Amino acid sequence: MKSFKKFFWLAGTFFLFFSCKKEKSVEGGSGSGASTQWEFKDSALVFDGKMDTAYIQTAGSISSIILEGTSTDGTSDFYLEIFGSNISQGTYKSPNVQFAYVVRGTVVYESVPANTDKFSVVITSIDANGIIGTFSGEVEDALGNTKKITGGTFVGKFNSTTPPPPPAGNGQLLLWSKQGCGVAGSIAVKVQGQTGTITVFHTTAPACGAAGAATFSLAAGVYSWEAYCNLDTVRGGVTITSGNCSKAEVVLGAVVSTNCVISNLGYYDISTSTALGSLSSFFNASNQVNSVLFVDSATRTSLYTFSPNRSGNRINIDATQYFDLDASGRIKEFHGLVDAIEVALPRVVVVYTFNAGGYLEKAAYAFEAAPNVNILNINYTWTAGNLSKAVVQEPAKTERIEYKYTYDLSKPAKNFLNFYPNNEIILLQSAINYGNNSSHILTASTIEQFDTAGASIGVLPATYSNYTIDANNYVKQFSIVGDGSVYDGDTKYVLSYKCF
């Protein structure tokens, strides 16, 4: 079973804590198909659910039919849009159709408008009351792999000729553009896990809900959006207010400079690309993390949830655990469980010390019942701006665990993952300021154990490869092989970011 690896000696005993957690994904719907209003298959997996709404949008000679639904278990969203000048029975192919399947805010399958004729929808029946049809074709999964959707069916009852009004407390976002991608090509856009397509181009901002623009219903708050044209990504930010429509122009070739923080870490089996789970952080309107969720994909259940909230110089992460902050906003102390999520384990106080360069140099542990008695230390060594070693050791003892790291100094990484052997920091890393992080990508690491005589009694190696890094030095994907890492080995990782 996949695990985070944490090594501690406490009160003379060596504790090896394996926090068993697989991550998130989608494994398929109920597969009943008996009363569902949409359904599709990916190999042996069957996805299905109810259709929540279907409506028509028209602007000039261009119309679009939008169908939106939810999965049988209520965790996922179905989206299908068809474009045309006079939509009727017949076959429609990409880029005149757009399909997306979103699981807990993450796009798991989506058609690619630029892949002409690779995804098709067949309307078998349409009238003033509703629409029936089938769909199939190529999509991309969350890793960018090409998948084949088959057996797609849908039944939609038209609610109105305009989009339904947003729920109470929600507003709308319109993304529009004056020009297309390439030769009047469509522009794919994404906001908070929702996807859309801009297919009609305007000289001025059109009305919300205009056909060919991308309109999203969102809870009031601050959001980042992305638009895609070939290999380029355009980003921006927008504030949504209740009952109002906010508009943002997509200007191709003008990438917005942003600071990005990891919002989702997806775990995938390295051999099969099967989704195992995810560690997700969610942000409030002030761009602070207010929820951290760890989901097991196999069971589609949340293994734990933290709800960080700031109160003065403290970040409470749940009812009983918290970080105290120093004057710079960095973590100063942690008060909580030694494993952060295992309630049966001891409560500790961890004191963090930073060097003059702003890097974490020591974490000192004590039991909460005796906060002045040091029982364990983790000392960190930094070389050329990268964490090169972390040593876990009891005071005045020779036995220890050493973590060693090797980097590719030709490849910088911005705001990449934290590789400290501190579970409380790893789990909350997007919600806290833990000082400066390493500045380059890892190529290898080891975990080595030493006995009371100081002799090595075992070493676990790990290698890091298959990096995908964007133009701004954000790592989007990589793999770990071997068990010598604080993260699961033999696993592929996909990272998403919140930019602001």
Secondary structure, DSSP 8 states (H G I E B T S, - for coil): --EEEEEEEETTEEEEEEEE-------------SS-SEEEEETTEEEEEEEEEEEEEEETTEEEEEEEEEETTSSEEEEEEEEESS--SEEEETTSEEEEEEETTEEEEE--TTSTTSEEEEEEEE-SSEEEEEEEEEEEETTS-EEEEEEEEEEEEEEESS-----TTEEEEEEE-SS-BTTTB-EEEEETTEEEEE-S--SS---TT-TTSEEEEEESEEEEEEEEETTEEEEEEEEE-TT-EEEEE--TT------EEEEEEEEEETTT--EEEEEEEEE-TTS-EEEEEEEETTTTEEEEEE--EE-SSEEE-SSS-EEEE-TTS-EEEEEEETTSS-TTS-EEEEEEEE-TTS-EEEEEEEETTSTTSEEEEEEEEEETTEEEEEEEE-TT-S-EEEEEEEEEEEEE-SS-----S-HHHHHTTTTS--S----EEEEEEEEEEE-TTS-EEEEEEEEEEEEEE-TTS-EEEEEEEES-SSS-SSEEEEEEEEE-
